[in-house]
Amino acid sequence: MNVIEYSEILGEVSKSSLLSHLEQIAKWVRLSGSEEEARAFDYIKSKLVEYGYEVEEYRFDALVGYPKSARLDVLSPESVVFDGITASLAPPTPKEGVVAEVVYIGRGDKYDQDVRGKIVVIDGLFNPRLAKLAEDNGALGEVFINDDYLHEGIVSTVWGAPTPDTVKLLPKTPCIAVTAQQGEKLLDLIRRGGVKVRLTTDSWIGWKKIPLLTGEIKGNVEDEFVLFSGHVDSWHYGAMDNGSANSAMLEVARILGKHRAMLRRGLRLAFWSGHSHGRYAGSAWYADEFWDDLYERCIAHVNIDSVGGKGATLFSAAYVMSEAKDFASEIVEHMVGERLSGVRFSRAGDQSFWGIGITSIFMSLSEQPLKALEGKKAPSFLLAPHSGGLGWWWHTTEDTIDKIDPEFLVRDTRVYLLLLLNLCTTPILPFDYRATLDEIGKSLSEAHKLAAEHLDLGSLVKRTERVQRLLEEFYRNLSRVNVSDDKVVKEVNRCIKRIGRLLVPINYSKVGPFDHDLAIPLPPLPILDEVKSLTKMPRDSVEAHLLSTKLKRESNRIAYALIEVEREVTSALERIGGKGV
C-alpha cells in the first residue's frame, strides 16, 4: 500500500502537551488498584472528556500481587546477607524462610542435575517460564541474577484472572532477584561448594478492584474501530513505562478528536490496569467481557509501551504480525528512515486479543541499539535478540522523567499518529494475509517432515498451497476495486477481517478464541508444537497413540480455518470479478 503522509496533521504533535501529560502521570507510583493509580486514571479521563471522547469507566475484580521484601542469607560456608526484591504473584515464604542448598543452573532452561529440594540460581531477570520450570523440577525457590540494577517483574504464567483449570498453575515457590555484583559473590561461594542459604520473602497477593478506562470516537463510514491501548499501572514512578506511552495516547487522542470528520472507522483508546501486578489482568478481562464487540467490530489492536526513552534509536526490532509487517514498516520508514524486520510477537504486553483473531501491531516501538549495552545484559527478556532493550532503568526505581528524550517522545508519537491515521482512514484494510499463510505453511511443512512416520499432514500442506494461490488471486484483484463504492469496499474489508479471525488464532494461540494462553513463548502454529515430542516416542507406544490422536484433532482445527478462508475468498472474488483457482 501507499501510506498517506498527513504531514500537516503530524505537525500538530505538541512537545509541551506531551511533557505536561507526562509530568502529571509520572508523579504517582501507580500500583494496580492503588489510590495513586486512581489519580492518574482521573487525569486521563479528564483529558479524554475535554477532547470530546465517549468515555466508559469500569472496575472489576483481579488477582494482583505486590512485592514487599526479599532477603537471602548465606548460612554456610560463611555468613553473607543479600537484600533483593521478589516478584509479583510470587508467594511469600514462612516467617522462618526456606532453608536449602543452592545450585547454579545458568540460564535455567536445562536440567542436567537434580535440583529437588534445593534453591536454584538463574542468570537473568524474573522469568515466568523459568520459574515454572524450576518448580516443576522440584526446586524450593529461585534466585535470579539481574544486571547492575534490580528489575521488578512478575513470575506467574497465568494470563489474567485464573480459572479452576489454571489456578493450580500460579507460582508455588518464592523467588528473589539480586544484582550482578551480589550474584558474582554468590557464584564464587557456589564454586567452592556446599552453600546453604535461607530465602525470606514477603508479598501481598489477593483479589482487588482495579480500573479500566476507554475513550472512543466513531467512524463516519464503517461501524468498526481500531483499538489503541496502553497500561497505566507502573513500577515506581514509571515515567517511560508507561507514562510516556499514556502521554502519547492522549496527544494522539487530542489530534484525532480534532480531525474526527475524516475518519472512515473509529478509534477506541483503552487504558489498562493490572499489567505489571496482575499479568495483563485488565486487557484479559476486557477481551472476556467485550468478546462479541471486539470480534464483530475491532479491525486491529495497536499497543504502545515505553516510548521516547533516551538513546532509543532502534526501530527494526518492533513487534508486528506478518500480515501488517509491510504496512507498519512503510509507516516507520516514512517517519524515521528505518525498515522493520518485523519480529514475531512475544507472549507479553497486553496481547490479549490473538484468540479472537485480531491483528496486532507493536508493543514497544523504539529501543536501545545493541551497542548501547557495552557488554552488559539486556534488561528485558521480552525483547528481540538484536535489541539492546528499553534502557537500563526499565522496571527500576530509576525510571523517572529525566530518562525521557522530549524529541524522541515527539518522534514516537508521530509514528503512532501516522499509523492510526492510516488505519482509520484508508478504504481497504492494509493487511496482507498471504504473509500469514506463508508463515503457517512453512510451519506445517516442517511439522509434516518431522511427523511423516507418525502423523500424515500432507493434505493440510496441499490445502494451504491451494488457499495461498487463491489469496494471490484475491490480492491481485484488489486493484480493480472502486474505493468510492462503499458497499463493495465494506464487503472486501469484511472478507479481510474474516481471514484474520480464522488465521490469527491458529498462528498465535493454542487454546483458541475463548480463553487465554499462558504467558510463555509460543511458536508459529502452536497447536502443532507437540509434533517434536511425538517423533521421540516409539511409534507403537501408548503415549504415541494418545498424542497422535490429539494432534490429529488439532490438525482438524487448522483444516477448518483453511476451508473457511477458501470459502470467504472465493465468495469475495465473485463480487470483485476474480477468477478463483
LOMI-864211 format. One line per 8 residues: number of its first residue (from 1); for each residue x, y, z of C-alpha. Coordinates in Angstrom, 2 decimals. Layout:
<recs>
NUM) X Y Z; ...
</recs>
This chain:
<recs>
1) 0.00 0.00 0.00; 0.98 3.65 -0.23; 0.97 5.45 3.10; -0.98 8.69 3.20; 1.51 11.16 4.67; -0.75 13.61 6.56; 2.22 15.95 7.05; 0.18 18.88 8.32
9) -1.59 16.78 10.93; 1.69 15.23 12.11; 2.95 18.76 12.65; 0.26 19.26 15.28; 2.01 16.99 17.79; 2.90 19.27 20.70; 6.02 18.68 22.76; 4.69 20.85 25.57
17) 1.43 18.88 25.73; 3.30 15.59 25.81; 5.57 16.72 28.63; 2.65 18.20 30.56; 0.78 14.87 30.43; 3.96 13.01 31.40; 4.57 15.24 34.42; 1.01 14.72 35.63
25) 1.06 10.93 35.28; 4.63 10.17 36.37; 4.34 11.99 39.70; 2.50 8.97 41.12; 3.61 5.43 41.96; 0.82 3.57 40.19; 0.41 0.12 41.72; -2.58 -1.68 40.21
33) -5.71 -0.71 42.11; -3.95 1.88 44.30; -5.17 5.38 45.16; -2.27 6.96 43.27; -3.09 4.95 40.16; -6.70 6.15 40.51; -5.47 9.77 40.38; -3.66 9.04 37.12
41) -6.83 7.48 35.70; -8.82 10.55 36.80; -6.39 12.81 34.95; -6.56 10.69 31.79; -10.36 10.67 31.94; -10.50 14.46 32.28; -8.42 14.91 29.13; -10.47 12.41 27.10
49) -13.67 14.21 28.10; -12.05 17.52 27.17; -11.18 16.09 23.73; -14.77 15.02 23.14; -14.48 11.25 23.54; -17.23 8.93 24.73; -15.72 7.67 27.97; -16.51 4.42 29.75
57) -15.17 3.50 33.19; -15.02 0.01 34.66; -13.94 -1.53 37.94; -13.59 -5.27 38.27; -12.00 -7.93 40.44; -8.49 -9.00 39.55; -5.86 -11.15 41.22; -2.83 -8.92 41.80
65) 0.39 -9.15 43.74; 2.54 -6.51 45.41; 6.14 -7.48 46.29; 7.24 -6.25 49.71; 10.69 -7.52 50.72; 13.24 -10.19 49.93; 16.43 -11.33 51.60; 18.93 -14.12 51.01
73) 21.07 -15.16 53.99; 24.06 -17.35 53.20; 24.42 -19.67 56.21; 27.47 -21.62 55.09; 30.34 -21.84 54.24; 30.32 -18.25 55.51; 27.74 -15.71 56.60; 26.62 -13.18 53.95
81) 23.36 -11.23 53.56; 21.93 -10.19 50.19; 18.98 -7.80 50.13; 16.97 -8.08 46.93; 13.42 -7.91 45.59; 10.75 -10.50 44.99; 8.25 -10.66 42.15; 4.55 -10.01 41.68
89) 2.40 -13.07 42.40; 5.37 -14.97 43.84; 4.25 -16.44 47.18; 5.83 -15.23 50.42; 7.93 -17.63 52.46; 7.03 -18.63 56.00; 8.41 -16.19 58.58; 11.34 -18.50 59.22
97) 12.14 -18.56 55.49; 13.10 -21.50 53.31; 16.43 -23.14 54.12; 18.16 -25.24 51.47; 21.33 -25.80 49.48; 21.73 -23.74 46.32; 22.63 -24.97 42.85; 23.60 -22.83 39.85
105) 21.78 -23.71 36.60; 22.88 -20.87 34.32; 20.09 -19.67 32.06; 17.69 -22.04 33.77; 16.30 -23.80 30.70; 18.20 -27.11 31.02; 18.13 -29.51 33.94; 21.04 -31.95 33.76
113) 21.39 -32.06 37.55; 18.98 -32.88 40.35; 17.51 -29.71 41.89; 14.84 -31.33 44.04; 14.71 -29.77 47.49; 17.19 -27.05 46.50; 17.11 -23.36 45.65; 18.23 -22.73 42.06
121) 20.32 -19.77 40.91; 19.44 -18.50 37.42; 21.07 -15.86 35.20; 18.66 -13.14 34.08; 15.56 -11.29 35.10; 12.38 -12.67 36.63; 11.01 -15.10 34.07; 7.68 -16.93 34.45
129) 8.67 -19.85 32.20; 11.93 -20.48 34.05; 10.29 -20.11 37.46; 7.66 -22.69 36.48; 10.32 -24.99 35.05; 12.33 -24.81 38.29; 9.19 -25.53 40.31; 8.25 -28.47 38.07
137) 11.73 -29.93 38.61; 11.31 -29.86 42.38; 13.14 -26.66 43.32; 12.07 -24.91 46.53; 12.82 -21.40 45.24; 14.71 -19.33 42.70; 17.44 -16.69 42.81; 17.58 -14.56 39.65
145) 20.84 -12.70 38.99; 20.00 -9.35 37.34; 22.42 -6.79 35.91; 23.71 -3.77 37.84; 20.15 -2.88 38.87; 17.24 -4.79 40.34; 14.42 -5.08 37.80; 10.88 -5.60 39.08
153) 8.77 -8.27 37.40; 6.14 -10.96 37.64; 6.58 -14.74 37.59; 3.06 -16.07 37.06; 2.39 -17.85 33.77; -1.38 -17.43 34.21; -2.71 -14.78 31.82; -5.28 -12.56 33.53
161) -7.57 -13.88 36.23; -7.14 -17.60 36.93; -9.87 -20.17 36.34; -10.46 -23.53 38.05; -8.23 -25.01 35.34; -5.35 -22.53 35.67; -5.34 -21.56 39.35; -3.14 -24.58 40.06
169) -0.51 -23.05 37.75; 0.01 -19.97 39.94; 3.55 -19.84 41.39; 4.10 -22.04 44.44; 7.77 -21.26 45.12; 9.30 -17.99 46.37; 11.92 -16.08 44.43; 14.38 -13.24 44.79
177) 16.35 -11.06 42.40; 19.86 -9.89 43.27; 22.27 -7.61 41.44; 25.12 -8.84 39.26; 27.61 -7.85 41.95; 25.72 -9.82 44.60; 25.33 -12.69 42.17; 29.04 -12.90 41.48
185) 29.73 -13.17 45.21; 27.13 -15.94 45.49; 28.57 -17.80 42.47; 32.05 -17.57 43.96; 30.75 -19.29 47.08; 28.96 -21.93 44.98; 32.17 -22.69 43.11; 33.74 -23.52 46.46
193) 30.87 -25.91 47.18; 28.39 -26.68 49.94; 26.42 -23.42 50.06; 23.32 -23.36 52.25; 21.01 -20.33 52.35; 17.84 -19.03 53.91; 15.44 -17.32 51.48; 12.95 -14.98 53.13
201) 10.37 -13.04 51.13; 7.19 -11.13 51.84; 4.45 -10.16 49.41; 0.73 -9.40 49.24; -1.44 -11.45 46.90; -5.21 -11.08 46.67; -8.29 -10.06 44.75; -8.66 -6.33 44.31
209) -10.86 -3.95 42.36; -8.85 -2.36 39.57; -9.87 0.28 37.00; -10.12 0.31 33.23; -10.91 3.29 31.04; -11.89 3.58 27.39; -12.47 6.60 25.19; -13.98 6.36 21.72
217) -14.77 8.44 18.67; -16.94 6.88 15.98; -16.10 6.39 12.33; -18.10 8.09 9.61; -18.43 5.20 7.15; -17.85 1.86 8.87; -19.13 0.86 12.31; -15.74 -0.53 13.29
225) -12.77 0.70 15.29; -9.04 0.44 15.85; -8.12 -0.46 19.45; -5.21 1.69 20.71; -4.08 0.54 24.14; -1.51 1.00 26.88; -1.25 0.26 30.58; -1.30 2.92 33.30
233) -0.03 0.92 36.29; 3.68 1.16 36.91; 6.73 0.03 38.80; 7.75 3.01 40.91; 7.17 6.30 39.02; 7.29 4.58 35.64; 7.97 7.69 33.56; 8.94 5.68 30.49
241) 6.99 2.55 31.43; 4.32 3.60 30.90; 3.88 7.34 31.50; 5.44 8.25 28.17; 3.01 5.95 26.34; 0.00 7.34 28.22; 1.15 10.83 27.26; 1.46 9.82 23.60
249) -2.00 8.23 23.69; -3.55 11.45 24.99; -1.81 13.54 22.36; -2.96 11.19 19.59; -6.46 11.34 21.09; -6.42 15.14 21.03; -5.36 15.35 17.39; -7.61 12.62 16.03
257) -10.52 14.03 18.01; -9.93 17.35 16.27; -9.96 15.61 12.86; -12.72 13.08 13.52; -14.67 14.16 10.44; -12.07 12.49 8.21; -12.14 9.09 9.95; -13.67 6.25 7.98
265) -13.65 3.97 11.03; -13.46 4.82 14.71; -10.72 4.90 17.33; -11.06 3.35 20.76; -8.39 4.05 23.33; -8.07 1.62 26.24; -6.06 2.31 29.39; -5.31 -0.86 31.36
273) -4.54 -1.58 34.98; -3.21 -4.96 36.15; -0.45 -5.12 33.54; 2.50 -5.19 35.91; 0.94 -6.69 39.02; -1.78 -8.96 37.59; -0.28 -10.48 34.42; -2.33 -8.37 31.97
281) -5.48 -8.63 34.08; -7.06 -5.53 32.53; -6.78 -6.43 28.86; -7.67 -10.07 29.57; -10.84 -9.00 31.41; -11.73 -6.65 28.56; -11.26 -9.41 25.98; -13.56 -11.66 28.02
289) -16.20 -9.06 28.84; -16.42 -7.47 25.38; -15.58 -10.51 23.28; -18.52 -10.13 20.87; -17.94 -6.41 20.30; -14.24 -6.97 19.64; -14.92 -9.93 17.35; -17.50 -8.06 15.30
297) -16.00 -4.56 15.14; -12.28 -4.38 16.00; -10.06 -4.32 12.91; -6.66 -4.10 14.65; -5.00 -3.75 18.05; -2.19 -1.20 18.32; -0.30 -1.33 21.62; 2.07 1.30 22.98
305) 4.63 0.80 25.73; 7.74 2.66 26.88; 8.28 5.20 24.11; 10.58 8.23 23.95; 13.43 6.84 26.01; 16.86 8.45 25.90; 19.11 6.71 23.41; 16.19 4.79 21.85
313) 17.20 4.88 18.19; 16.46 1.28 17.15; 13.16 0.63 15.34; 13.82 -2.52 13.36; 13.09 -4.79 16.35; 9.48 -3.71 16.81; 6.89 -6.48 17.06; 4.27 -6.84 14.35
321) 2.19 -9.68 12.91; 3.15 -10.88 9.45; 0.05 -9.54 7.71; 0.76 -5.99 8.97; 4.54 -6.01 8.57; 4.74 -4.26 5.19; 2.21 -1.64 6.24; 3.89 -0.90 9.59
329) 7.33 -0.94 8.02; 6.23 1.61 5.44; 4.97 3.87 8.24; 8.20 3.60 10.23; 10.43 4.02 7.18; 8.49 7.12 6.15; 8.93 8.65 9.61; 12.44 7.61 10.67
337) 14.07 6.09 7.58; 14.39 2.58 9.04; 12.72 -0.64 7.85; 11.17 -3.05 10.31; 12.47 -6.59 10.43; 9.04 -7.47 11.81; 9.80 -9.53 14.91; 7.20 -12.18 15.76
345) 5.29 -11.25 18.90; 6.42 -12.49 22.28; 3.67 -13.69 24.63; 3.59 -10.43 26.55; 2.50 -6.82 26.55; -1.32 -6.95 26.91; -1.63 -9.01 23.73; -4.93 -10.48 24.95
353) -6.74 -10.50 21.61; -4.97 -13.11 19.48; -7.50 -15.83 20.20; -10.25 -13.54 18.92; -8.30 -13.20 15.67; -7.35 -9.52 15.86; -4.20 -8.42 14.05; -1.70 -6.79 16.42
361) 0.85 -4.07 15.73; 3.63 -3.03 18.14; 4.23 -3.25 21.86; 7.33 -1.17 22.41; 8.49 0.78 19.36; 11.86 2.48 19.83; 14.55 0.59 21.73; 18.23 0.84 22.63
369) 20.66 -0.37 19.96; 22.61 -3.45 20.97; 25.87 -1.50 21.05; 24.46 0.65 23.86; 24.82 -2.26 26.27; 28.61 -2.29 26.08; 28.79 -5.89 27.20; 26.02 -5.66 29.79
377) 22.86 -7.78 29.87; 19.80 -6.50 28.02; 17.37 -5.51 30.77; 14.37 -7.36 29.37; 13.73 -10.97 28.41; 10.83 -9.79 26.23; 12.83 -8.05 23.54; 14.19 -9.16 20.20
385) 17.67 -10.75 20.10; 19.23 -7.84 18.21; 17.78 -5.18 20.52; 19.59 -3.61 23.45; 16.38 -3.36 25.44; 14.35 -0.45 26.75; 17.09 1.15 28.82; 18.99 0.13 31.93
393) 16.33 1.90 34.04; 13.48 -0.34 32.82; 11.40 -1.65 35.77; 13.67 0.05 38.32; 13.45 2.95 40.76; 15.39 4.98 38.18; 12.54 5.12 35.61; 11.98 8.84 36.09
401) 11.24 11.78 33.78; 14.91 12.51 33.21; 15.12 9.24 31.21; 12.80 10.65 28.53; 14.12 12.44 25.47; 11.45 15.04 24.56; 12.35 14.99 20.87; 12.16 11.19 20.78
409) 8.80 11.31 22.52; 7.51 13.63 19.79; 9.02 11.35 17.13; 7.43 8.19 18.53; 4.07 9.88 19.00; 4.13 10.91 15.34; 4.82 7.32 14.26; 1.78 6.10 16.19
417) -0.31 9.02 14.93; 0.52 8.27 11.30; -0.13 4.56 11.79; -3.54 5.23 13.35; -4.49 7.88 10.81; -3.94 5.38 8.02; -5.72 2.55 9.84; -8.72 4.79 10.46
425) -8.92 6.36 7.01; -7.62 4.00 4.31; -10.58 2.50 2.41; -9.25 -1.08 2.16; -7.66 -2.63 5.24; -3.87 -2.75 4.78; -3.33 -6.36 5.90; -1.78 -8.94 3.59
433) -2.68 -12.39 4.86; -0.56 -14.03 2.18; 2.34 -13.39 4.54; 0.44 -15.00 7.42; -0.41 -18.06 5.38; 3.20 -18.30 4.22; 4.29 -18.41 7.87; 1.68 -21.05 8.61
441) 2.64 -23.03 5.50; 6.32 -23.16 6.45; 5.46 -24.40 9.94; 3.11 -27.03 8.51; 5.74 -28.28 6.06; 8.30 -28.60 8.87; 5.80 -30.45 11.05; 4.88 -32.75 8.16
449) 8.52 -33.69 7.58; 9.10 -34.29 11.28; 5.98 -36.38 11.82; 5.93 -38.24 8.49; 6.00 -41.69 10.10; 3.61 -40.78 12.92; 1.06 -38.31 11.54; 0.14 -37.50 7.94
457) -0.17 -33.74 7.45; 0.21 -33.91 3.67; -3.40 -33.00 2.93; -3.06 -29.89 5.09; 0.09 -28.86 3.27; -1.68 -29.19 -0.08; -4.74 -27.31 1.13; -2.51 -24.50 2.40
465) -0.88 -24.24 -1.04; -4.30 -24.07 -2.68; -5.53 -21.34 -0.36; -2.29 -19.43 -0.90; -2.92 -19.41 -4.66; -6.45 -18.21 -4.00; -5.17 -15.38 -1.80; -2.73 -14.37 -4.55
473) -5.68 -14.00 -6.91; -7.66 -12.06 -4.30; -4.92 -9.50 -3.60; -4.16 -9.07 -7.30; -7.80 -8.18 -7.89; -7.97 -5.58 -5.11; -6.52 -3.05 -7.55; -9.74 -3.16 -9.57
481) -11.94 -2.29 -6.57; -13.57 1.13 -6.84; -12.72 2.62 -3.44; -15.55 5.13 -3.87; -18.07 2.30 -3.80; -18.61 1.95 -0.05; -20.75 -1.16 -0.45; -18.04 -3.08 -2.31
489) -15.26 -1.78 -0.05; -17.17 -2.91 3.03; -17.55 -6.39 1.53; -13.83 -6.57 0.76; -12.96 -5.42 4.28; -15.39 -7.91 5.77; -13.53 -10.65 3.90; -10.10 -9.40 5.01
497) -11.25 -9.17 8.63; -12.77 -12.66 8.43; -9.49 -14.09 7.11; -7.78 -12.64 10.18; -10.37 -14.12 12.51; -9.55 -17.54 11.05; -5.76 -17.41 10.57; -4.53 -15.36 13.55
505) -5.82 -17.83 16.20; -4.21 -20.88 14.60; -0.94 -18.96 14.14; -0.84 -17.48 17.64; -2.98 -19.50 20.05; -3.15 -23.00 21.47; -6.37 -22.54 23.43; -8.41 -20.74 20.77
513) -10.90 -17.88 20.79; -12.46 -18.12 24.25; -9.55 -18.48 26.65; -6.05 -17.07 27.15; -2.79 -18.89 26.54; -0.20 -18.91 29.29; 2.48 -16.22 29.44; 5.16 -18.40 27.88
521) 6.64 -18.22 24.36; 4.58 -19.72 21.55; 6.00 -20.84 18.19; 4.17 -20.32 14.89; 1.25 -22.73 14.56; 1.43 -23.53 18.28; -1.29 -26.19 18.23; 1.20 -28.49 16.46
529) 4.11 -27.72 18.78; 3.95 -31.21 20.28; 4.92 -32.83 16.97; 8.52 -32.78 18.21; 7.53 -34.82 21.25; 5.70 -37.33 19.06; 8.80 -38.02 16.97; 10.74 -39.01 20.10
537) 8.22 -41.70 21.09; 8.28 -45.35 19.94; 5.81 -45.49 17.08; 3.53 -48.14 18.61; 3.74 -46.94 22.20; 0.63 -45.99 24.13; 1.98 -42.45 24.51; 2.42 -42.13 20.72
545) -1.13 -43.30 20.08; -2.54 -40.83 22.57; -0.56 -37.89 21.26; -1.26 -38.79 17.61; -4.97 -38.67 18.35; -4.63 -35.26 20.00; -2.57 -33.87 17.14; -4.98 -35.18 14.53
553) -7.79 -33.30 16.24; -5.62 -30.19 16.44; -4.81 -30.50 12.72; -8.55 -30.54 12.02; -8.75 -27.10 13.61; -6.25 -25.90 11.02; -8.21 -27.60 8.26; -11.39 -25.86 9.38
561) -9.70 -22.44 9.25; -8.33 -23.09 5.76; -11.69 -24.36 4.47; -13.44 -21.25 5.76; -10.77 -18.92 4.33; -11.20 -20.62 0.93; -14.95 -20.16 1.12; -14.70 -16.50 2.12
569) -12.14 -15.57 -0.50; -13.95 -17.43 -3.30; -17.12 -15.52 -2.46; -15.27 -12.20 -2.36; -13.61 -12.88 -5.72; -17.01 -13.39 -7.30; -18.01 -9.92 -6.12; -14.92 -8.17 -7.47
577) -14.63 -10.13 -10.71; -11.78 -12.50 -9.94; -11.49 -15.97 -11.42; -10.61 -18.02 -8.37; -8.47 -21.13 -8.68
</recs>
